[in-house]
Amino acid sequence: MEENSLNKFKGYVGVKFHYSTHAYFFGFSDLEVKPGDKVVVETTHGPELGEICFDPIDISQYHRELELKPILRKANDVDLRLHENNIKDAKIALEICKNEVNNMKLDMNLISCEYTLDKSKVIFSYVADERVDFRELLKILAAKLHTRIELRQIGSRDKAKLIGGVGLCGLPLCCATFLNEFDGISINRAKNQMLAINIPKLSGHCGKLLCCLKYEDDAYTELKKGFPPVGTKVFIDKVEYEVTAINVVSKMVKIDNPDDSKFLSLEEFMKQTHYRPRPPRDDKDNNKPQNNQNNQNNKQKNNNKNEAR
């Protein structure tokens, strides 16, 4: 985010909305704010009412790329009454929309409905496997609700973030508490951490691979550098064994042959087999001069052919 756009703010705070457990950052300039204060903020959808959830932070500490929207004012009694009425009206609007979706047999699953504070817009969030033609639905809703309508399709991860829940670890879902972006999670991360490839157990509430698979992936990659790769052939007292499993947490190595099986600590394995990890080699750098030389040789051959012609 450009520094010029931050100069208008003195600090920033986290603000939570009634429909989400996730905090969003907003900037302030002249206001004196503290946790628990109700404030009206400017969002991409319009003005909304939220609650400050932690102490203000100096604007010099803001290093995110996301644009920082402003806190417009502290909420007054009128704002609070409007907010309460909007919550009740949003429930009614959601039921109206659900009925129309069922009548039109549209393949969409409605998740939530929120009004902006000034009631200039109502936003419906839904999940669908494919694109939905809701042009006729928009006409019907506009006639019944008499305001601007926005139908927002969200993914399964966004749905989990919106609804929230408790993860396998017993803590609230990461996406509903602190994750702002969803990185692509590959099954290779589970393989790198030597987890059993059981997709149901590796999947979260959203049905996608667990976001937390990325948290320890770099640590496993670094720890595995000191271990022999699975499949490595080693000798103990002139008897050949094969590394069949490693455990970087307990620092154990399992070796097998047709007649014997051993579990050794990494230190004991190093002593008995005299194995030493190979230093990482940058194949690209090693091959670069050779590739350049080959390219020059091929270019010279082509030139010779052209000259011969």
Secondary structure, DSSP 4 states (H G I P E B T S, - for coil): --HHHHTT-SEEEEEE-TT-SSEEEEEESS----TT-EEEEE-SSSEEEEEE-S--EEGGG---SS--EEEEEE--HHHHHHHHHHHHHHHHHHHHHHHHHHHHT---EEEEEEE-TTSSEEEEEEE-SS----HHHHHHHHHHH-SEEEEEE--HHHHHHHH--B-TTSSB-GGGTT--S-----HHHHHHTT----HHHHB-TTSSBPGGGGTTHHHHHHHGGGSPPTT-EEEETTEEEEEEEEETTTTEEEEEETTEEEEEEHHHHHHHH---PPPP--HHHHHHHHHHHHHHHHHHHHHHHHHH-
